[in-house]
Amino acid sequence: MNHDALTFTTLYLSKHIKEAEIRVVDKGHTSLFGLVEFAAAAAFELLKQLEKTAEPIYLLAGNGNNGSDTYLLASLLLHAGIQASVMSHHKTHLSTELERAKGAYLSQGGTVQPFNVSVILGAQVIVDGLLGTGLRKGKLTPELESVISAVNESKAWVLSLDVPSGIDADTGFAFSSAIIADVTLSFGGIKQGLYTGRARHCTGQVHHAFVGLINQLPESKTIKVSQLNLAKMLPPRQKDSHKGDNGKVLIIGGDTGMVGAVSMAAEACLRAGAGLVSVISKSEHLMVVSSRRPEIMFCACDRIDKDVRKRFDWADVLVIGPGLGRGPWGEALLNTAKHCNKHCVVDADALNLLKGQGWHHGDWILTPHSGEAARLLDISRVEVEQDRFSAVKQIYQIYGGVVVLKGAGTLIYDGEQMIVVPVGNPGLATAGSGDVLSGVIGALLAQGLTALHAAILGVVVHGKAADLAIKEGERGMLASDLMLFIRKLLNENIIKI
């Protein structure tokens, strides 16, 4: 993949960080306790930088590596004259690093008290060092459940060390309760799970401290996009260009009663810069589509005849699925699209019709949300959300192409590169949002972008448009509210995430 147009951050699995820690220690660059010192110092500097030193600071320490970081951070706070108090549950057998960090804290006059829910509820600043990447799949203990609940009920500003307790650092899933932090400080390398799934709600602003591991981290194929250079992805149009130069897109769908989906996809396609857009839908929908947006051409299709086939031949790009339905009409159109040998965006009911067909294609973009992904994989939606990274890879293995797993922290996978795009907001959880995205991606394909770049830029523009559209609030935002912002964003030189 050509990264010239992208600015990105590399993301890692927890095991990659642990392996890097072992290598840096084995090479004699530092000790395990030295890594704890790096982490505690980074957290201390961040608290000062953010001016979050309202006294007393309550630090919640677990019995793993995060506990060591927490105790040493508390020691640094006391040494600086900042009142800090550690809460933890008693454990007799501590690691060497944890014992040493706890000793440093006690030597500064610190005390350790049991978890106290009433104190937590009244705290102003809390440091979460309970679990970190040491979380194992399964329910938390009742004690930890009550502590996490108290933190989330409090009005405290919360810093989570490495990862909010209760969140799986590799997947972003919360197997039970999870701390909702204001800021998360990720140590060593940024964990891939911090930007997708439940983690999107829990991490707050993510900061990063390499803590001496930068030269020991492995190559990773997982990245988070942070900036797009549209001047390189979509260069300015020639003065003598005409509409045919900007691509012809055919939007296919809109079974009886579902014309809104195909109409919104077509309008989004135009707003994203496609030169010509045509809709194939039931004949009864002609007036709805034309009156909504007269620039959209319409091809009536109550059955597939030569006129319909000509319209398929006319197009450079197909977008199939919005309002398509799951009946024989939609299935016939999907079969026709399959044999067209065109760039294709597959969404909504077209994805549901793919299940069990055994089709594998290298030239399409699939855009499922977690429910559609679950049907494609014959698993539950909860199983998809437990590991979105695994789910998107499985869909690719079965169906090919480029897969866009929509949701909180959209994932894009092409068989080699995993792209994480943390854009958008809950206002997108409304009817038609996915149809708008499919139309945008179709337009970008028609303008000459590769499937992967069209998917990335489409997701970014769609999500950023939603972020602009919530000026009046998330609740009540409509998918059609995105249209003018899509146009605005695609005429900028740089989009920052």
PyMOL commands that set and color helices and strands:
alter all, ss='L'
color gray80, all
select helices_A, chain A and resi 14-26+32-49+65-79+96-107+117-121+132-134+142-153+192-195+199-202+230-233+243-246+259-271+283-292+306-314+328-338+348-354+370-377+381-386+388-399+426-428+433-446+451-472+479-489
alter helices_A, ss='H'
color red, helices_A
select strands_A, chain A and resi 6-10+57-61+84-87+112-113+125-129+157-161+183-187+205-209+222-229+248-252+276-281+297-300+317-320+343-346+364-366+402-405+410-413+418-421+494-496
alter strands_A, ss='S'
color yellow, strands_A
deselect
rebuild
show_as cartoon
